[in-house]
Amino acid sequence: MVEPDIKIGESDGSAVISIPPGWKTDIVYQGISETHPSEGDPDDEEFNYHLNDKVGELGTSTIFPQKEKFDLSLGFRHERSQDPSTKLDVLKEIGSDSLTFTILSRDKPGSTRALDISTSDMYAKVHLLNTTPPPKTGPGHAEPAGESELTAPKKGAQTLDDFSKDSGIDPDKLIPGPLYHPPPELKDLPIAIIGTGAAGLYTAMILDSLGIKYEILEGSGRHGGRILTHTFTNELRDTPYQYFECGAMRFPDIFLMRRTFNLARKRLGMGEDKFVKMIMHIENAIKHFNGISAQQGLYSKTDDNGKTSADTFKIGKSLKNKDGYIPQDFLDEGTSKLYNKDTLGPLRDCFVDMPFTDACLKLMRHDNHSVRSYMRDAMGYPDSVIRWIEDMEWRTGGFDMSLTESVIASLSFDDPRSSEPDWYCFNGGTQTLIDGMLDKVKIKPKLYKRVTSIKELAVHDNQAIEIPVDTQEDPRRYHPEPISGRYSNVISTLPLSVLRTVDLDGIYLPVGQKNALRELQYHPSVKIGIQFKSAWWEKMGIVGRQTYTDRPSRTIVYPSYGPIPGRDTKNSNVLIAAYNGLLDSQRLAVYMKGYNTPQEKILLEIVMNDLAAVHQKPVNELWNEVNTSRSWPDKFRQLRSKTEESQMKF
């Protein structure tokens, strides 16, 4: 890798830093700074700085990564005489992907103090960050954990060994401490697992394998948490695939998902007939923006290919298009390249050759950034371009999320260790996975047991925990009343937004954990599923994949479940007519007021008008195809997704 280097002019008080392509430059300097062309390079005005020794005045400047090598020239001169500095020193700090040069100037004779920022007449601190992605080494398909995945535990073991040697303790004399023997009254207490979503049931499976007793407490009357497969039962009852997923619905066979497939195939023994390969790429799916519809296959060839854009959606900034707002050079690159390849790609690539923990630590160097600020400050994208990318590639308000969180979340769908993966759904719905987990656990959940508080019991020296529950939602109890249980430990799988509603005053929580309960944001999401009499979109050549639009519905998901025996249609006739997140979801969720309410009728009307406009069909024709529909509000976070939900139906 070519790195920046620096040359000091001993006679003319100059410092010249040669900066390779792809390095971002941040400059902090003391003195009056003027950008000016040097005599030898009259056209190189942008990268020349003139510093004077006026005390107390600071300046900053940023040069975004350039496509060609360039020289950054700095001149150090006295304010009055303009004589060049006669003494320049350079301090160099080396990071894993960065270099910092601090150029110090001092001309006071006879000083014995060490030269640093505090004793220099002038200084310039130049921080250089390499934004060029590392070369790829050919990531493969989903593979078992390799040697690199074990690096972090090995480092931990080595640290313990080094500690014992440095402390003078003979490792051979180290023995385990005495086993903990609880008092008789606490010996048989089980562990409490709160919540019966995927996390709660998986925890129960782990405790089963260890022979540890437990109880699962669930506040609702069903298991599954955010995973829920809704089946339409009014009509077409004997027709397969009359359902849609209100929660998790598709799974890429990638490195990061290997435990999910291991759970299904090995732990639950699900056969290959339970996995249906989904159609994730099809030319005839639609992009609809600025009132214009285009097939995605054609759009990717004419607009989103990094060459020359046809400006299909008429948003390019030009003399002929007064409403355009995207500069032509960005329009030519396309949003896929600008976002997935150029912005997220280099950050995701950290996870190719590094252990996950180490890659996260490297990524955390950018944790002060949102996606929006990183694209603006590190990538140099104008705000108009950032808004355009957000509109085309994500959801409204999504770029205000943490950059590090967004990168890690994107690994769930675009893992650089697995190229061109197949995507699968579960035959019968994702609920079959949850049902399989429920069948597997030895101790079944206790439903309608809403946890109201968690508190340590001082009478047992805080070695036991009491959990009161509310059973008033239980239809089997004629006289519901709060009841309590005692447990040795508690494992909560509740989302923190729900856990915050539980009284936790009886347990110790550091203030940081209390703040996390209050501050963590769960991003809203909604899905609206409609059962049609026929899969009318298939007549347009659309089978699987998604359509994207800037209309209120934003994303339309076409079913992809494989052939249906005895029918002309290739797939289900249940459509996810709107799949929205963040601000886009909130603007639809306000109309979710219950079955057959005026607000819900308005919501369905909005969605049907969107379907008609995007697919360029008469809206009355689509209304004639409707059987029934269902809307579902959800809340999720990119890294951990679960919440209580309420059903709403048209």
C-alpha positions as CSV (number, residue, x, y, z in Angstrom):
1,M,0.0,0.0,0.0
2,V,1.4,3.4,-1.0
3,E,1.4,5.7,2.0
4,P,1.8,9.5,2.2
5,D,5.3,10.9,2.8
6,I,6.6,14.3,3.8
7,K,9.6,16.4,2.7
8,I,10.9,19.4,4.7
9,G,12.5,22.3,3.0
10,E,15.4,23.4,5.3
11,S,16.0,26.7,3.6
12,D,12.5,27.9,2.5
13,G,10.4,26.9,5.5
14,S,8.2,24.6,3.5
15,A,6.7,21.2,4.1
16,V,5.3,19.1,1.2
17,I,3.2,16.0,1.8
18,S,2.6,13.7,-1.1
19,I,-0.9,12.2,-0.7
20,P,-1.9,9.1,-2.7
21,P,-5.4,8.6,-4.2
22,G,-8.2,7.7,-1.7
23,W,-6.8,9.4,1.4
24,K,-8.9,12.0,3.3
25,T,-7.0,14.9,4.7
26,D,-7.9,17.0,7.8
27,I,-5.7,19.9,8.7
28,V,-5.6,21.9,11.9
29,Y,-3.2,24.8,12.0
30,Q,-2.2,27.7,14.3
31,G,-1.6,31.0,12.5
32,I,-3.3,32.9,9.7
33,S,-3.9,30.5,6.8
34,E,-4.3,31.7,3.2
35,T,-4.8,29.4,0.3
36,H,-2.6,30.7,-2.6
37,P,-0.9,29.3,-5.7
38,S,2.8,28.7,-5.4
39,E,5.1,30.2,-8.1
40,G,5.8,26.9,-9.7
41,D,2.2,25.6,-9.7
42,P,-0.1,28.5,-10.5
43,D,-3.1,26.2,-11.0
44,D,-2.6,24.2,-7.8
45,E,-4.3,26.8,-5.6
46,E,-6.5,24.3,-3.7
47,F,-3.7,22.4,-2.0
48,N,-1.3,25.2,-0.9
49,Y,-1.4,26.8,2.6
50,H,0.6,29.8,3.9
51,L,1.0,30.0,7.7
52,N,2.1,33.1,9.7
53,D,3.2,33.2,13.3
54,K,0.3,35.1,14.7
55,V,-0.4,33.6,18.1
56,G,-3.8,32.3,19.1
57,E,-5.5,32.0,15.7
58,L,-6.5,28.4,14.7
59,G,-7.8,27.2,11.4
60,T,-9.2,24.0,10.0
61,S,-9.5,22.5,6.5
62,T,-10.6,19.3,4.9
63,I,-9.6,17.8,1.6
64,F,-11.8,14.9,0.5
65,P,-10.2,11.8,-1.1
66,Q,-8.9,12.5,-4.6
67,K,-8.8,10.2,-7.6
68,E,-5.2,11.2,-8.4
69,K,-2.1,11.7,-6.3
70,F,-1.4,15.3,-5.2
71,D,1.0,17.4,-3.1
72,L,-0.1,19.3,-0.1
73,S,2.2,22.3,0.3
74,L,2.6,24.3,3.5
75,G,4.7,27.4,3.9
76,F,5.8,28.7,7.4
77,R,6.7,32.4,7.4
78,H,7.0,35.2,9.9
79,E,4.0,37.6,9.9
80,R,5.9,40.9,9.6
81,S,9.1,40.0,7.6
82,Q,7.7,37.1,5.6
83,D,11.0,35.4,6.1
84,P,10.8,31.6,6.0
85,S,11.0,29.6,9.2
86,T,14.5,28.3,10.0
87,K,13.5,25.4,12.2
88,L,10.8,22.8,11.3
89,D,10.4,19.5,13.1
90,V,7.9,16.7,12.2
91,L,6.1,14.3,14.6
92,K,4.6,11.2,13.0
93,E,1.8,9.1,14.4
94,I,1.0,5.8,12.6
95,G,-2.5,4.1,12.9
96,S,-3.8,1.0,11.2
97,D,-5.3,3.0,8.3
98,S,-4.1,6.5,9.2
99,L,-1.1,8.8,9.5
100,T,-0.8,12.1,11.3
101,F,2.0,14.5,10.6
102,T,2.5,17.4,13.0
103,I,4.8,20.1,11.6
104,L,6.2,22.4,14.3
105,S,8.1,25.7,13.8
106,R,10.1,27.7,16.3
107,D,12.6,30.5,15.6
108,K,13.3,31.9,19.1
109,P,17.0,31.3,19.7
110,G,18.4,29.9,22.9
111,S,15.3,28.0,24.0
112,T,16.0,24.7,25.8
113,R,12.4,23.5,26.0
114,A,11.4,20.5,23.9
115,L,9.6,21.5,20.7
116,D,5.9,20.6,20.8
117,I,2.6,22.4,20.0
118,S,2.8,24.5,23.2
119,T,6.3,25.8,22.4
120,S,6.0,26.2,18.7
121,D,5.5,29.6,16.9
122,M,3.4,27.9,14.2
123,Y,2.2,24.4,13.6
124,A,0.1,22.3,11.2
125,K,-1.4,19.0,12.2
126,V,-2.3,16.9,9.1
127,H,-4.4,13.8,9.8
128,L,-4.7,11.4,6.8
129,L,-7.2,8.6,6.7
130,N,-7.1,5.8,4.0
131,T,-10.6,5.3,2.6
132,T,-9.5,2.9,-0.1
133,P,-11.1,-0.6,0.5
134,P,-8.6,-3.4,1.0
135,P,-8.3,-6.0,-1.8
136,K,-10.8,-8.8,-1.6
137,T,-9.6,-12.3,-1.2
138,G,-12.5,-14.2,-2.7
139,P,-15.1,-14.8,0.0
140,G,-16.9,-18.0,-0.3
141,H,-20.4,-19.2,0.4
142,A,-21.6,-19.9,3.9
143,E,-18.8,-21.8,5.6
144,P,-18.2,-23.1,9.1
145,A,-16.2,-20.9,11.5
146,G,-12.5,-20.9,10.5
147,E,-9.3,-20.3,12.5
148,S,-9.8,-16.6,12.4
149,E,-13.1,-16.9,14.3
150,L,-11.1,-18.4,17.2
151,T,-8.5,-15.6,17.4
152,A,-10.3,-13.6,20.0
153,P,-10.7,-16.5,22.5
154,K,-7.0,-17.4,21.9
155,K,-6.0,-13.8,22.7
156,G,-8.0,-14.0,25.9
157,A,-6.3,-17.2,26.9
158,Q,-2.9,-15.7,26.1
159,T,-3.7,-12.6,28.2
160,L,-4.5,-14.8,31.2
161,D,-1.3,-16.8,30.7
162,D,0.7,-13.6,30.5
163,F,-0.9,-12.3,33.6
164,S,-0.1,-15.4,35.7
165,K,3.5,-15.3,34.5
166,D,3.9,-11.5,35.2
167,S,2.4,-12.0,38.7
168,G,4.8,-14.8,39.6
169,I,2.0,-17.3,40.2
170,D,2.8,-20.8,39.1
171,P,0.1,-21.9,36.6
172,D,0.4,-25.5,37.8
173,K,-0.7,-24.4,41.3
174,L,-3.8,-22.6,40.1
175,I,-7.0,-24.6,40.9
176,P,-10.7,-23.8,40.6
177,G,-12.3,-22.1,43.5
178,P,-14.8,-23.9,45.7
179,L,-18.1,-24.9,44.1
180,Y,-21.1,-22.8,45.1
181,H,-23.6,-24.8,47.2
182,P,-26.9,-22.9,47.6
183,P,-28.8,-23.3,50.8
184,P,-31.5,-26.1,50.8
185,E,-34.4,-23.7,50.3
186,L,-32.8,-22.3,47.1
187,K,-31.3,-25.4,45.7
188,D,-34.2,-26.3,43.4
189,L,-35.1,-22.9,42.2
190,P,-35.5,-22.7,38.4
191,I,-34.2,-20.0,36.0
192,A,-36.9,-17.6,34.7
193,I,-36.9,-17.0,31.0
194,I,-39.1,-14.0,30.1
195,G,-40.5,-14.1,26.6
196,T,-41.2,-16.9,24.1
197,G,-39.9,-15.4,20.9
198,A,-37.0,-17.1,19.1
199,A,-34.5,-15.9,21.7
200,G,-36.5,-17.2,24.6
201,L,-37.1,-20.6,23.1
202,Y,-33.5,-20.9,22.0
203,T,-32.4,-20.1,25.5
204,A,-34.7,-22.9,26.8
205,M,-33.1,-25.3,24.3
206,I,-29.6,-24.4,25.6
207,L,-30.7,-24.9,29.3
208,D,-32.2,-28.2,28.3
209,S,-28.9,-29.3,26.9
210,L,-27.2,-28.4,30.2
211,G,-29.8,-30.0,32.4
212,I,-30.8,-26.8,34.0
213,K,-34.4,-26.3,35.2
214,Y,-36.3,-23.2,34.0
215,E,-39.7,-21.7,33.5
216,I,-40.8,-19.6,30.5
217,L,-43.1,-16.6,31.2
218,E,-45.0,-15.1,28.3
219,G,-47.4,-12.2,28.7
220,S,-49.5,-12.9,25.6
221,G,-51.4,-16.0,24.6
222,R,-49.1,-17.1,21.8
223,H,-45.4,-18.0,21.2
224,G,-43.2,-16.5,18.6
225,G,-42.6,-12.9,19.5
226,R,-42.0,-10.8,16.4
227,I,-42.2,-13.9,14.2
228,L,-45.8,-14.4,13.1
229,T,-47.3,-16.0,10.0
230,H,-50.7,-14.7,9.2
231,T,-52.9,-17.1,7.2
232,F,-56.0,-15.8,5.4
233,T,-58.9,-18.2,6.2
234,N,-62.0,-16.5,4.7
235,E,-61.6,-17.8,1.2
236,L,-59.3,-20.2,-0.8
237,R,-58.8,-22.3,2.3
238,D,-57.6,-25.3,0.4
239,T,-55.1,-23.3,-1.6
240,P,-51.5,-23.4,-0.5
241,Y,-49.5,-20.3,0.5
242,Q,-52.4,-18.1,1.6
243,Y,-50.3,-16.3,4.2
244,F,-47.8,-13.6,4.6
245,E,-45.1,-13.0,7.2
246,C,-45.7,-10.2,9.6
247,G,-42.2,-10.5,10.9
248,A,-39.0,-12.3,9.6
249,M,-39.8,-13.8,6.2
250,R,-36.6,-14.6,4.2
251,F,-33.1,-15.9,5.1
252,P,-30.0,-15.7,2.9
253,D,-27.7,-18.7,3.1
254,I,-24.7,-16.6,4.2
255,F,-21.9,-16.9,6.7
256,L,-23.6,-14.8,9.3
257,M,-26.8,-16.8,9.1
258,R,-25.1,-20.2,9.5
259,R,-26.5,-20.7,13.0
260,T,-30.1,-20.1,11.8
261,F,-29.8,-22.9,9.2
262,N,-28.0,-25.1,11.7
263,L,-30.9,-24.6,14.1
264,A,-33.4,-25.6,11.5
265,R,-31.6,-28.4,9.8
266,K,-29.7,-30.1,12.6
267,R,-31.2,-29.1,16.0
268,L,-34.8,-29.3,14.8
269,G,-34.3,-31.9,12.0
270,M,-36.2,-30.0,9.4
271,G,-35.9,-31.7,6.0
272,E,-35.1,-29.9,2.7
273,D,-38.8,-29.9,1.9
274,K,-39.2,-27.3,4.5
275,F,-37.0,-24.9,2.6
276,V,-38.3,-23.0,-0.4
277,K,-35.8,-21.1,-2.5
278,M,-37.0,-17.5,-3.1
279,I,-36.7,-15.5,-6.3
280,M,-34.7,-12.4,-5.3
281,H,-33.8,-11.1,-8.8
282,I,-36.2,-10.5,-11.7
283,E,-35.9,-8.0,-14.5
284,N,-39.6,-7.1,-14.6
285,A,-40.0,-5.8,-11.0
286,I,-40.5,-2.1,-11.0
287,K,-38.9,1.1,-9.8
288,H,-41.4,4.0,-9.6
289,F,-40.1,7.4,-8.7
290,N,-41.2,11.0,-9.6
291,G,-44.3,9.6,-11.2
292,I,-42.4,7.4,-13.6
293,S,-42.4,3.6,-13.7
294,A,-39.4,1.6,-15.1
295,Q,-38.5,-2.1,-15.1
296,Q,-35.6,-2.7,-12.7
297,G,-33.7,-4.7,-15.3
298,L,-33.8,-1.9,-17.8
299,Y,-33.0,0.7,-15.2
300,S,-29.9,-1.1,-14.0
301,K,-28.6,-1.1,-17.5
302,T,-29.4,2.5,-18.4
303,D,-29.1,4.4,-15.1
304,D,-27.4,2.4,-12.3
305,N,-24.3,1.0,-14.0
306,G,-21.6,3.5,-13.2
307,K,-21.2,4.8,-16.8
308,T,-23.7,7.2,-18.2
309,S,-27.2,7.7,-16.8
310,A,-30.3,8.0,-19.0
311,D,-31.9,10.0,-16.1
312,T,-35.0,7.9,-16.3
313,F,-36.7,9.6,-13.4
314,K,-35.9,13.2,-14.6
315,I,-33.9,14.3,-11.6
316,G,-30.6,15.3,-13.2
317,K,-29.4,18.8,-12.7
318,S,-29.2,20.5,-16.1
319,L,-30.1,23.6,-18.0
320,K,-33.0,21.8,-19.6
321,N,-34.4,20.4,-16.3
322,K,-35.0,23.2,-13.8
323,D,-36.5,20.7,-11.3
324,G,-33.4,18.5,-11.3
325,Y,-31.2,18.4,-8.3
326,I,-28.6,15.6,-8.8
327,P,-25.3,16.5,-10.5
328,Q,-24.5,14.5,-13.6
329,D,-21.3,12.8,-12.3
330,F,-23.2,11.4,-9.3
331,L,-26.2,10.4,-11.5
332,D,-23.8,8.5,-13.7
333,E,-22.4,6.5,-10.8
334,G,-25.8,5.4,-9.6
335,T,-27.1,4.9,-6.1
336,S,-26.1,1.2,-5.9
337,K,-22.5,1.9,-6.4
338,L,-22.4,5.1,-4.3
339,Y,-24.1,3.4,-1.3
340,N,-23.5,-0.4,-1.3
341,K,-20.1,-0.5,-3.0
342,D,-18.4,2.8,-2.2
343,T,-19.8,3.6,1.2
344,L,-20.7,0.4,3.0
345,G,-18.5,-2.0,1.0
346,P,-15.1,-1.0,2.5
347,L,-16.5,-1.1,6.0
348,R,-18.2,-4.5,5.5
349,D,-14.9,-5.8,4.1
350,C,-13.3,-5.5,7.6
351,F,-15.2,-8.6,8.5
352,V,-13.7,-10.8,5.7
353,D,-10.3,-11.5,7.2
354,M,-10.7,-10.3,10.8
355,P,-12.5,-12.0,13.7
356,F,-15.9,-10.4,14.3
357,T,-14.8,-8.8,17.6
358,D,-11.7,-7.2,16.0
359,A,-13.7,-6.0,13.0
360,C,-16.2,-4.4,15.3
361,L,-13.5,-2.6,17.2
362,K,-12.1,-1.3,13.9
363,L,-15.5,-0.2,12.8
364,M,-16.1,1.6,16.1
365,R,-13.5,4.2,15.0
366,H,-16.4,5.7,12.9
367,D,-19.0,5.4,15.7
368,N,-19.3,9.2,16.0
369,H,-20.9,9.2,12.5
370,S,-24.5,8.6,11.4
371,V,-24.8,7.2,7.9
372,R,-25.6,10.7,6.7
373,S,-22.6,12.5,8.3
374,Y,-20.2,9.8,7.1
375,M,-21.5,10.1,3.5
376,R,-21.1,13.9,3.8
377,D,-17.8,14.2,5.6
378,A,-15.9,11.0,4.6
379,M,-17.3,10.4,1.2
380,G,-17.8,14.0,0.2
381,Y,-21.4,13.6,-1.1
382,P,-23.6,16.7,-1.4
383,D,-26.7,16.7,0.8
384,S,-29.0,16.4,-2.3
385,V,-27.2,13.2,-3.4
386,I,-27.5,11.7,0.1
387,R,-31.2,12.3,0.1
388,W,-31.5,10.8,-3.3
389,I,-29.5,7.6,-2.2
390,E,-31.7,7.3,0.9
391,D,-34.9,7.6,-1.3
392,M,-33.7,4.9,-3.7
393,E,-31.8,2.5,-1.4
394,W,-33.4,2.7,2.0
395,R,-36.2,4.3,4.0
396,T,-37.0,7.9,4.8
397,G,-34.9,8.9,7.9
398,G,-32.8,5.8,7.7
399,F,-29.5,7.6,7.2
400,D,-29.9,9.3,10.5
401,M,-29.1,5.9,12.1
402,S,-25.7,5.1,13.5
403,L,-23.2,4.2,10.8
404,T,-21.7,1.3,12.8
405,E,-25.2,-0.2,13.5
406,S,-26.1,0.2,9.8
407,V,-23.0,-1.6,8.7
408,I,-23.5,-4.5,11.1
409,A,-27.1,-4.8,10.2
410,S,-26.3,-4.9,6.5
411,L,-24.2,-8.0,7.0
412,S,-27.4,-9.9,7.6
413,F,-28.2,-9.4,3.9
414,D,-25.0,-8.6,2.2
415,D,-22.1,-10.5,3.9
416,P,-18.9,-10.1,1.8
417,R,-17.8,-13.6,3.0
418,S,-20.6,-15.1,0.9
419,S,-21.0,-14.2,-2.7
420,E,-24.3,-14.5,-4.6
421,P,-26.1,-16.5,-1.9
422,D,-29.4,-18.3,-2.3
423,W,-32.3,-17.0,-0.2
424,Y,-34.9,-19.2,1.4
425,C,-38.2,-19.1,3.2
426,F,-39.8,-21.8,5.3
427,N,-42.5,-23.9,3.6
428,G,-45.6,-23.1,5.7
429,G,-44.2,-19.9,7.0
430,T,-41.6,-18.8,9.5
431,Q,-44.0,-19.9,12.2
432,T,-43.0,-23.5,11.4
433,L,-39.5,-22.7,12.8
434,I,-41.0,-21.3,16.0
435,D,-43.4,-24.3,16.3
436,G,-40.4,-26.6,15.9
437,M,-38.6,-24.9,18.7
438,L,-41.6,-25.1,20.9
439,D,-41.9,-28.8,20.3
440,K,-38.3,-29.3,21.1
441,V,-38.2,-27.6,24.5
442,K,-38.9,-29.9,27.4
443,I,-40.7,-27.3,29.6
444,K,-43.5,-25.5,27.7
445,P,-44.1,-21.7,28.2
446,K,-46.6,-20.4,30.7
447,L,-48.9,-18.1,28.7
448,Y,-50.8,-15.0,29.9
449,K,-48.1,-14.4,32.6
450,R,-47.2,-10.8,32.1
451,V,-44.2,-9.9,34.3
452,T,-44.9,-6.8,36.3
453,S,-41.7,-6.5,38.3
454,I,-38.3,-8.2,39.1
455,K,-36.8,-7.9,42.6
456,E,-34.1,-9.5,44.6
457,L,-35.0,-11.0,47.9
458,A,-33.0,-9.7,50.8
459,V,-34.2,-12.5,53.0
460,H,-32.0,-14.8,50.9
461,D,-29.1,-12.4,50.8
462,N,-30.1,-11.4,47.3
463,Q,-29.5,-15.0,46.0
464,A,-33.1,-15.4,44.9
465,I,-35.3,-13.3,42.7
466,E,-39.1,-12.9,42.9
467,I,-41.1,-12.2,39.8
468,P,-44.8,-11.2,40.2
469,V,-47.0,-11.7,37.1
470,D,-50.4,-10.4,36.0
471,T,-52.8,-13.0,34.7
472,Q,-55.8,-10.9,34.0
473,E,-55.6,-11.5,30.2
474,D,-55.9,-15.2,30.8
475,P,-59.4,-16.3,29.6
476,R,-59.2,-19.4,31.7
477,R,-59.0,-17.6,35.0
478,Y,-62.4,-16.4,36.3
479,H,-60.8,-14.5,39.1
480,P,-57.4,-13.3,37.8
481,E,-55.0,-12.0,40.4
482,P,-51.3,-11.3,40.6
483,I,-49.1,-14.3,41.5
484,S,-45.4,-14.6,42.2
485,G,-42.7,-17.1,41.6
486,R,-39.1,-17.4,42.9
487,Y,-36.1,-18.1,40.7
488,S,-32.4,-18.4,41.0
489,N,-31.6,-16.2,37.9
490,V,-33.5,-14.3,35.3
491,I,-32.9,-14.3,31.5
492,S,-34.9,-11.5,29.9
493,T,-35.5,-11.7,26.1
494,L,-37.9,-8.8,26.1
495,P,-37.0,-5.8,23.9
496,L,-35.7,-3.0,26.1
497,S,-38.7,-0.8,25.3
498,V,-40.9,-3.5,26.8
499,L,-38.5,-4.3,29.7
500,R,-38.7,-0.6,30.7
501,T,-42.4,-1.1,31.5
502,V,-41.4,-3.7,34.1
503,D,-40.8,-2.4,37.7
504,L,-37.0,-2.9,38.2
505,D,-36.6,-0.9,41.3
506,G,-36.0,-4.1,43.3
507,I,-32.8,-5.0,41.5
508,Y,-29.5,-3.1,41.1
509,L,-28.9,-1.5,37.7
510,P,-26.0,0.9,36.9
511,V,-27.1,4.2,35.7
512,G,-25.7,3.4,32.2
513,Q,-28.1,0.4,31.9
514,K,-31.0,2.5,33.1
515,N,-30.2,5.1,30.5
516,A,-30.0,2.4,27.8
517,L,-33.5,1.2,28.7
518,R,-34.8,4.7,28.2
519,E,-32.7,5.8,25.3
520,L,-32.6,2.8,22.9
521,Q,-34.6,3.5,19.8
522,Y,-36.7,0.8,18.2
523,H,-37.5,1.7,14.6
524,P,-41.1,1.3,13.5
525,S,-42.2,-0.9,10.6
526,V,-45.5,-1.9,9.1
527,K,-46.6,-4.5,6.6
528,I,-49.9,-4.6,4.8
529,G,-50.9,-8.0,3.2
530,I,-53.7,-8.3,0.7
531,Q,-55.2,-11.6,-0.6
532,F,-56.3,-11.3,-4.2
533,K,-58.4,-13.6,-6.2
534,S,-55.5,-14.2,-8.6
535,A,-51.8,-13.3,-8.8
536,W,-52.4,-10.6,-11.4
537,W,-48.8,-9.3,-11.2
538,E,-47.6,-12.6,-12.8
539,K,-49.4,-11.6,-16.0
540,M,-46.9,-8.7,-16.0
541,G,-44.0,-11.2,-15.8
542,I,-43.3,-10.4,-12.1
543,V,-42.6,-13.4,-9.9
544,G,-40.7,-12.7,-6.7
545,R,-38.5,-9.8,-5.7
546,Q,-39.7,-6.3,-4.7
547,T,-40.9,-3.1,-6.3
548,Y,-39.7,0.2,-4.9
549,T,-41.4,3.6,-5.1
550,D,-41.4,7.0,-3.6
551,R,-45.2,6.8,-3.1
552,P,-46.5,6.2,0.5
553,S,-46.4,2.3,0.1
554,R,-42.6,2.5,-0.6
555,T,-41.9,-1.3,-1.0
556,I,-44.1,-4.0,-2.5
557,V,-43.1,-7.6,-1.9
558,Y,-44.2,-10.2,-4.4
559,P,-44.6,-13.8,-3.1
560,S,-42.1,-16.5,-4.1
561,Y,-43.0,-19.9,-2.6
562,G,-42.5,-22.2,-5.6
563,P,-45.1,-24.0,-7.8
564,I,-48.6,-24.5,-6.4
565,P,-49.9,-28.0,-7.5
566,G,-53.0,-27.9,-9.7
567,R,-53.0,-24.2,-10.4
568,D,-52.0,-22.0,-13.2
569,T,-50.3,-19.5,-11.0
570,K,-46.7,-20.1,-10.0
571,N,-46.9,-18.6,-6.6
572,S,-49.2,-17.3,-3.9
573,N,-51.9,-14.7,-4.6
574,V,-51.1,-12.9,-1.3
575,L,-49.2,-9.7,-1.8
576,I,-47.4,-7.6,0.7
577,A,-48.8,-4.4,-0.7
578,A,-46.7,-2.2,1.6
579,Y,-43.6,-2.9,3.6
580,N,-42.5,0.3,5.2
581,G,-40.0,1.3,7.9
582,L,-39.0,4.4,9.9
583,L,-40.8,7.6,8.9
584,D,-42.5,5.9,5.9
585,S,-44.2,3.4,8.3
586,Q,-45.3,6.1,10.8
587,R,-47.2,7.9,8.0
588,L,-49.2,4.8,7.3
589,A,-49.5,3.5,10.9
590,V,-51.5,6.5,12.0
591,Y,-54.4,5.0,10.0
592,M,-54.3,1.7,11.7
593,K,-57.3,2.1,14.1
594,G,-58.9,-1.3,13.9
595,Y,-61.1,-3.4,11.7
596,N,-63.5,-1.6,9.4
597,T,-62.8,1.8,10.9
598,P,-62.9,4.9,8.7
599,Q,-59.1,5.3,9.1
600,E,-58.4,1.8,8.0
601,K,-60.5,2.2,4.9
602,I,-58.5,5.3,4.1
603,L,-55.3,3.3,4.5
604,L,-56.5,0.6,2.1
605,E,-57.5,3.2,-0.4
606,I,-54.0,4.8,-0.2
607,V,-52.4,1.4,-0.8
608,M,-54.6,0.4,-3.7
609,N,-54.0,3.7,-5.4
610,D,-50.3,3.1,-5.1
611,L,-50.6,-0.4,-6.6
612,A,-52.5,1.0,-9.5
613,A,-50.1,3.9,-10.2
614,V,-46.9,1.8,-9.8
615,H,-48.2,-1.1,-12.0
616,Q,-50.0,1.3,-14.4
617,K,-53.4,-0.4,-14.0
618,P,-56.9,1.0,-13.4
619,V,-57.5,1.0,-9.7
620,N,-61.1,-0.4,-10.2
621,E,-59.6,-3.4,-11.9
622,L,-57.5,-4.1,-8.8
623,W,-60.4,-3.5,-6.4
624,N,-62.3,-6.3,-8.2
625,E,-59.4,-8.7,-7.4
626,V,-59.4,-8.1,-3.6
627,N,-60.5,-10.9,-1.3
628,T,-59.4,-9.6,2.1
629,S,-56.5,-7.8,3.7
630,R,-54.6,-7.3,6.9
631,S,-52.3,-4.6,8.3
632,W,-49.7,-5.3,10.9
633,P,-47.7,-2.7,13.0
634,D,-44.3,-3.8,14.2
635,K,-41.3,-2.3,15.8
636,F,-37.8,-3.5,15.4
637,R,-34.1,-2.6,15.8
638,Q,-31.5,-3.6,13.3
639,L,-29.5,-5.8,15.7
640,R,-32.1,-7.2,18.0
641,S,-35.7,-7.4,16.8
642,K,-38.7,-8.2,19.0
643,T,-41.7,-6.5,20.4
644,E,-45.2,-7.1,21.5
645,E,-47.7,-6.6,18.7
646,S,-51.4,-6.0,18.3
647,Q,-53.4,-7.4,15.4
648,M,-55.5,-5.2,13.2
649,K,-57.7,-6.4,10.3
650,F,-59.7,-4.8,7.5
